[in-house]
Amino acid sequence: TLENFYIRVITPPLAAALVTALACVILGYFNIWLAVVLLLFLLLTGVALPLISRWLSRQPATQLITVRAELNAIGVDQVQGSADLLAFGQEQIYYDRTRRLTEELNQVQERLAVIRGLSNGLGALLTSLAGLTVLWLAIPLVTGGQIDGVYLALLPLTAIASFETVQPLAQAFQYLEANQTAGRRLFELIDAPPEVAEPAQPSPKPAHYGLEVRNLSFRYSPDDPPVLDGFSLSLKAGGRAAIVGPSGVGKSTLVNLLLRFWEYQAGQICLGGHELRNYRTDDVRDMFGVVSQHTYLFNTTIRDNLLLAKPTATDAELVTVCRQAQLHDFIADLPQGYDTLVGENGLRLSGGERQRLALARVMLKDAPLLILDEATAHLDAETEQQVLQALDRFMVGRTTLFISHSPAGLALCDEVVDLSRGCCVSIDSLSSKEPDLASGTTTRMKTTVGQT
């Protein structure tokens, strides 16, 4: 942790240096050897002892940071996954892990406490020895008439008092080791190169929002197999394409590449006739409205979660988009309405309610391009139909990528791209189990099968 850095690491050396200089000047005024002896003891207490303490505490201090991080992580997992742990009867496993980490943390803290205790004890011993030595040297000065007897008590007390600011240096060095470890972890994050580079000369806002992907390839690392390999797609402005395929074929990867979270290694993504890399990342994300499979809801009110998409939205606008998402009636029945707290990640809402809130939020953003990743997941059949009808109207004029396994959702699109086949496919081959949902919409589908 860095919370103690300025108070317990930076301030003590500054105070010690100032007091050491002042004490040595006072004792040196009476006799130079008094100042030399005091300086020697202060250096032993304020420099040698802290260096030894730091050397001894380096390994346990680093271990303390690591164990605390593991304990915090497992604590979060236990709280957030408590229902699943209870359902599968595996809470004992996490309890044992927590107990093991707690015992390890206690052992590390005990080692640091022993080092701290030894350091404090040696510091107290050196303080006493310094006072006695100054007194021993001052007695002959008094008996020899070099200084007045009244100063015999002042000189050793001054020496002892000067150690009040020097003794904390040993503990400061222990905190320094822990802070250096925390600082290294922090700067590793700060100094990490960005996933994508900003263009030197950004492209202006596009005149249209047609999307074209040409021979796109991406892999997570040079040694990994490609997730996308030569993928192509052409979608005119206002067009709708459904992306389907089994898990792992690259649907979510494609979304992350479009939103400029990751950099693709080969191929092109063109938006409005310009290479996607030529837009600022903030501009790209402003142009997209996204509903993901796992949309995050903040631990605040329904109203505040909606206003993330458009902070200046009026209450009337909120009601309109919530009606379109089939959510307003539910909110209206709540005692606090739109000011109801949703809990951490929407914990107080059902899966369907969270999904509809995410849909309402993307509708409020009113972006020209849409990415709907399983947008109707967790909805019952009747609500799904109502939401799809609202989406059908909302998608008019918006370039849309619709990722879904629901035949009803696919039927809203102009073409269906199966990533596992690398080609456009007919809606009929994907909706045989629900022909009624596809009825009347297949005429809108491109049935020409060709490489995309």
C-alpha positions in Angstrom: 0.0 0.0 0.0 1.1 3.6 -0.7 -1.0 5.3 1.9 1.9 5.6 4.4 4.5 6.7 2.0 4.6 10.4 2.7 3.8 10.3 6.5 6.0 7.3 7.4 8.7 7.2 4.7 9.3 10.8 3.5 8.7 12.8 6.6 10.8 10.9 9.2 14.2 11.3 7.3 13.6 15.1 6.9 12.7 15.5 10.5 15.7 13.4 11.6 18.2 15.3 9.5 17.0 18.7 10.8 17.1 17.6 14.5 20.4 15.8 14.1 22.0 19.0 12.7 20.5 21.1 15.5 21.6 18.7 18.3 25.1 18.4 16.9 25.4 22.2 16.7 24.3 22.6 20.3 26.7 19.9 21.7 29.5 21.1 19.4 29.2 24.6 20.9 30.3 23.2 24.2 32.8 20.6 22.9 33.4 19.2 19.5 33.8 15.6 20.8 30.4 15.7 22.3 29.0 16.4 18.8 31.2 13.7 17.2 30.0 11.0 19.6 26.4 12.0 19.3 26.6 12.0 15.5 28.2 8.5 15.6 25.4 7.1 17.7 22.8 8.9 15.5 24.3 7.4 12.4 24.2 3.9 13.9 20.6 4.4 14.9 19.3 6.3 11.9 21.3 4.7 9.1 23.0 1.4 10.0 20.1 0.0 12.0 17.5 0.9 9.3 19.6 -0.6 6.5 19.9 -3.9 8.5 16.2 -3.7 9.2 15.4 -3.2 5.6 17.6 -6.1 4.5 15.9 -8.4 7.0 12.4 -7.2 6.1 12.7 -7.2 2.3 11.5 -10.8 1.7 8.6 -10.8 4.2 7.5 -7.3 3.1 7.2 -8.5 -0.5 5.4 -11.6 0.7 3.0 -9.5 2.7 1.9 -7.6 -0.4 1.4 -10.8 -2.4 -0.5 -12.7 0.4 -2.8 -9.7 1.0 -3.6 -9.4 -2.7 -4.5 -13.1 -2.8 -6.5 -12.9 0.3 -8.5 -9.9 -1.0 -9.1 -11.7 -4.3 -10.3 -14.8 -2.7 -12.5 -12.8 -0.4 -14.2 -11.1 -3.3 -14.7 -14.5 -5.0 -16.3 -15.9 -1.8 -18.7 -13.1 -1.5 -19.7 -12.8 -5.1 -19.8 -16.5 -5.7 -21.4 -17.5 -2.3 -24.6 -18.8 -3.9 -22.7 -21.1 -6.3 -20.4 -22.3 -3.6 -23.4 -23.2 -1.4 -25.2 -24.8 -4.3 -22.3 -27.1 -5.2 -21.4 -27.7 -1.6 -17.8 -26.4 -2.1 -17.7 -23.6 0.5 -15.3 -25.6 2.6 -12.7 -25.4 -0.2 -12.7 -21.6 -0.1 -12.8 -21.6 3.6 -9.7 -23.8 3.8 -7.9 -21.5 1.2 -8.9 -18.4 3.2 -7.7 -20.0 6.5 -4.4 -21.0 4.8 -3.8 -17.5 3.5 -4.8 -16.0 6.8 -2.3 -18.2 8.6 0.4 -17.3 6.1 -0.4 -13.6 6.5 -0.1 -13.9 10.3 3.2 -15.7 10.0 4.6 -12.9 7.7 3.3 -10.2 10.1 4.9 -12.0 13.0 8.3 -12.0 11.2 7.9 -8.3 10.5 6.9 -7.7 14.1 10.0 -9.5 15.4 12.2 -7.5 13.1 10.5 -4.3 14.2 10.8 -5.3 17.9 14.5 -6.0 17.6 15.0 -2.8 15.7 13.2 -0.8 18.4 15.1 -2.5 21.2 18.5 -1.9 19.6 17.4 1.7 19.0 16.5 2.2 22.7 19.8 0.6 23.7 21.8 3.0 21.4 19.8 5.9 22.8 20.8 5.1 26.3 24.4 4.4 25.4 24.5 7.8 23.7 23.2 9.6 26.7 25.6 7.8 29.1 28.6 8.5 26.8 27.8 12.2 26.5 27.4 12.3 30.3 30.7 10.5 30.7 32.5 13.0 28.4 30.8 16.0 30.0 31.8 15.3 33.6 35.5 16.0 33.1 34.5 19.2 31.3 32.5 20.4 34.3 35.1 19.4 36.8 37.8 21.1 34.7 35.8 24.3 34.7 35.3 24.3 30.9 31.5 24.4 31.2 29.1 25.3 34.0 27.7 22.5 36.1 24.2 23.5 35.2 24.8 22.1 31.7 25.7 18.6 33.0 22.0 17.5 32.8 21.2 19.5 29.7 23.8 17.8 27.4 22.8 14.2 27.9 19.1 15.1 27.8 19.7 16.9 24.5 21.4 13.8 23.1 18.6 11.5 24.2 15.9 13.9 22.9 17.5 14.0 19.5 16.9 10.2 19.1 13.1 10.8 19.2 13.2 11.7 15.5 15.9 9.2 14.5 14.4 6.0 16.0 11.4 6.0 13.6 13.8 5.7 10.6 14.1 1.9 11.1 10.4 1.5 10.8 10.4 4.0 7.8 12.8 1.7 6.0 10.4 -1.2 6.6 7.5 0.8 5.1 9.8 1.8 2.3 10.3 -1.8 1.2 6.5 -2.4 1.3 5.8 0.8 -0.6 8.4 0.0 -3.2 6.7 -3.3 -3.8 3.3 -1.6 -4.1 4.8 1.1 -6.3 6.4 -1.4 -8.7 3.0 -3.1 -9.1 1.3 0.2 -9.7 3.9 1.5 -12.2 3.7 -1.8 -14.1 0.1 -1.0 -14.8 0.8 2.7 -15.5 3.8 2.0 -17.8 2.2 -0.9 -19.6 2.0 0.0 -23.3 -1.5 0.7 -24.6 -3.3 -2.1 -26.4 -3.9 0.3 -29.4 -2.1 3.4 -30.6 -3.7 6.7 -31.2 -3.4 8.1 -34.7 -1.0 11.0 -35.3 -3.6 12.7 -37.6 -7.1 11.5 -36.7 -9.7 11.1 -39.4 -12.8 13.4 -39.1 -16.3 12.1 -38.4 -17.4 9.9 -41.3 -20.1 11.0 -43.7 -21.7 7.6 -43.6 -21.5 4.5 -41.3 -20.9 1.7 -43.7 -18.7 -1.1 -42.3 -16.2 -3.1 -44.2 -13.9 -5.8 -42.9 -11.2 -7.2 -45.2 -9.1 -10.2 -44.6 -9.0 -9.6 -40.8 -6.7 -11.7 -38.7 -6.1 -11.7 -35.0 -4.3 -13.9 -32.5 -3.7 -13.3 -28.8 0.0 -13.9 -29.0 2.4 -14.9 -31.8 2.5 -18.5 -30.5 -1.3 -18.9 -30.3 -3.5 -20.1 -33.3 -5.5 -17.3 -35.0 -8.9 -16.6 -33.6 -9.8 -14.7 -36.8 -8.1 -15.7 -40.0 -8.8 -13.8 -43.2 -12.4 -12.8 -42.1 -14.2 -10.4 -44.4 -17.6 -8.6 -44.2 -19.2 -5.8 -46.1 -22.1 -4.0 -44.5 -23.7 -0.9 -46.0 -24.8 2.1 -43.9 -28.0 1.2 -42.1 -27.5 -2.5 -42.9 -27.9 -5.4 -40.4 -25.7 -8.4 -40.1 -26.1 -11.3 -37.7 -23.0 -13.0 -36.5 -23.4 -16.6 -35.4 -21.2 -19.5 -34.6 -20.2 -21.7 -31.7 -18.3 -20.4 -28.7 -14.7 -19.7 -29.4 -14.9 -18.9 -33.1 -14.2 -15.2 -32.5 -17.6 -13.3 -32.1 -16.5 -11.5 -28.9 -13.0 -11.0 -30.4 -14.6 -9.2 -33.4 -16.5 -6.9 -31.0 -13.3 -6.0 -29.1 -11.5 -5.2 -32.3 -14.3 -3.0 -33.6 -14.3 -1.1 -30.3 -10.5 -0.7 -30.5 -9.9 -2.5 -27.2 -7.4 -4.8 -29.1 -5.2 -4.3 -32.1 -5.6 -6.6 -35.1 -2.4 -7.9 -36.7 -3.5 -8.1 -40.4 -6.3 -7.0 -42.6 -8.4 -3.9 -42.5 -11.5 -2.5 -40.8 -13.0 0.4 -42.6 -15.7 2.6 -41.2 -17.3 5.3 -43.4 -14.5 4.7 -45.9 -11.7 5.3 -43.4 -9.4 2.8 -41.7 -10.6 2.2 -38.2 -7.1 2.8 -36.9 -7.2 6.4 -38.2 -10.0 7.4 -35.8 -9.4 8.3 -32.2 -10.4 5.5 -29.8 -12.8 7.8 -28.0 -14.4 8.8 -31.3 -14.8 5.1 -32.3 -16.5 4.2 -29.1 -18.8 7.3 -29.3 -20.1 6.0 -32.6 -21.0 2.6 -31.2 -23.8 1.6 -28.9 -23.1 -1.7 -27.3 -25.2 -4.3 -25.4 -22.8 -7.0 -24.3 -23.5 -10.4 -22.8 -22.3 -9.2 -19.4 -23.2 -5.5 -19.2 -22.0 -4.0 -16.0 -24.5 -2.1 -13.8 -23.1 0.3 -11.2 -24.1 0.3 -7.6 -26.3 3.3 -7.9 -29.9 4.1 -9.1 -31.6 3.0 -12.2 -31.7 6.7 -13.3 -27.9 7.1 -12.9 -27.2 3.8 -14.7 -29.2 5.1 -17.7 -27.7 8.5 -17.6 -24.2 7.0 -18.3 -25.3 6.9 -21.9 -26.5 10.5 -22.0 -26.0 12.6 -18.9 -28.2 15.4 -20.2 -31.2 13.2 -20.8 -34.6 14.3 -19.5 -37.0 12.2 -17.5 -39.2 12.0 -20.6 -36.4 10.5 -22.6 -35.7 8.0 -19.9 -39.3 6.9 -19.8 -39.4 6.6 -23.6 -36.4 4.3 -23.9 -37.6 2.2 -20.9 -41.0 1.8 -22.5 -39.2 0.6 -25.7 -37.2 -1.9 -23.7 -40.3 -3.1 -21.9 -39.0 -1.9 -18.5 -41.0 1.1 -17.6 -43.9 -0.7 -16.0 -41.6 -2.6 -13.8 -39.8 0.6 -12.7 -43.1 2.4 -12.1 -44.2 -0.3 -9.7 -41.1 0.2 -7.6 -41.5 2.4 -4.5 -38.7 4.7 -5.5 -39.2 4.3 -9.2 -36.2 5.4 -11.3 -34.3 6.3 -8.0 -34.2 2.7 -6.9 -30.8 1.3 -6.1 -29.9 -1.7 -8.3 -27.1 -3.0 -6.0 -23.6 -4.2 -6.9 -23.7 -5.1 -10.6 -27.5 -5.0 -10.6 -27.7 -7.6 -7.9 -31.3 -6.5 -6.9 -32.5 -7.0 -10.5 -33.2 -10.3 -12.3 -31.2 -11.3 -15.3 -33.9 -10.2 -17.7 -34.4 -6.8 -15.9 -30.6 -6.2 -16.1 -30.6 -7.0 -19.8 -33.6 -4.7 -20.5 -31.9 -1.9 -18.6 -28.8 -2.4 -20.8 -31.0 -2.2 -23.9 -32.7 1.0 -22.6 -29.2 2.5 -22.0 -28.0 1.8 -25.5 -31.2 3.2 -26.9 -30.7 6.4 -24.9 -27.2 6.8 -26.4 -28.7 6.9 -29.9 -25.4 5.9 -31.6 -25.3 5.4 -35.4 -23.7 1.9 -35.1 -25.0 -0.9 -32.9 -23.4 -4.0 -31.5 -26.0 -6.3 -29.9 -24.3 -9.3 -28.3 -27.1 -11.6 -27.1 -29.2 -8.6 -26.5 -32.3 -10.6 -25.7 -30.7 -13.2 -23.4 -32.5 -13.9 -20.1 -35.8 -12.8 -21.5 -39.0 -14.9 -21.6 -40.5 -15.6 -25.0 -43.2 -12.9 -24.8 -40.9 -10.2 -23.6 -38.3 -11.2 -26.2 -40.9 -10.7 -28.9 -41.8 -7.3 -27.6 -38.2 -6.2 -27.2 -37.3 -7.4 -30.7 -40.2 -5.4 -32.2 -38.8 -2.3 -30.4 -35.3 -3.2 -31.6 -36.5 -3.6 -35.2 -37.8 -0.1 -35.1 -34.8 1.3 -33.3 -32.3 -0.3 -35.8 -33.8 1.5 -38.8 -31.0 3.6 -40.3 -28.4 2.2 -37.9 -25.6 -0.1 -39.0 -26.0 -3.1 -36.8 -24.1 -6.2 -35.9 -26.5 -8.6 -34.1 -24.8 -11.5 -32.3 -27.4 -14.0 -31.3 -28.5 -17.7 -31.3 -32.2 -16.8 -31.3 -33.8 -17.4 -34.7 -36.3 -14.6 -33.9 -33.4 -12.2 -33.5 -31.6 -13.4 -36.6 -34.8 -12.8 -38.6 -34.4 -9.1 -38.1 -31.2 -9.0 -40.1 -30.4 -8.7 -43.8 -27.7 -11.4 -43.7 -26.4 -14.0 -41.3 -22.6 -14.6 -41.2 -21.5 -17.9 -39.7 -18.0 -17.4 -38.4 -17.4 -21.1 -38.2 -18.1 -21.4 -41.9 -16.8 -18.0 -43.0 -19.8 -17.4 -45.2 -23.3 -16.0 -45.3 -26.1 -18.5 -44.7 -29.8 -18.6 -45.1 -32.1 -17.9 -42.1 -33.8 -21.2 -42.9 -30.8 -23.2 -41.9 -30.7 -21.6 -38.5 -34.4 -21.4 -37.6 -35.8 -24.8 -38.5 -36.9 -25.3 -34.9 -38.9 -22.0 -34.9 -40.3 -21.5 -38.4 -43.1 -19.2 -37.2 -40.6 -16.7 -36.0 -38.8 -16.6 -39.3 -42.0 -16.6 -41.4 -42.4 -13.4 -43.4 -38.8 -12.3 -42.8 -36.8 -14.7 -44.9 -37.4 -12.6 -48.0 -35.2 -10.0 -46.3 -32.3 -12.4 -46.0 -29.5 -12.8 -48.5 -29.6 -16.4 -49.4 -26.5 -16.2 -51.6 -23.8 -18.2 -50.0 -20.4 -16.7 -50.7 -17.2 -16.0 -49.0 -17.5 -12.9 -46.8 
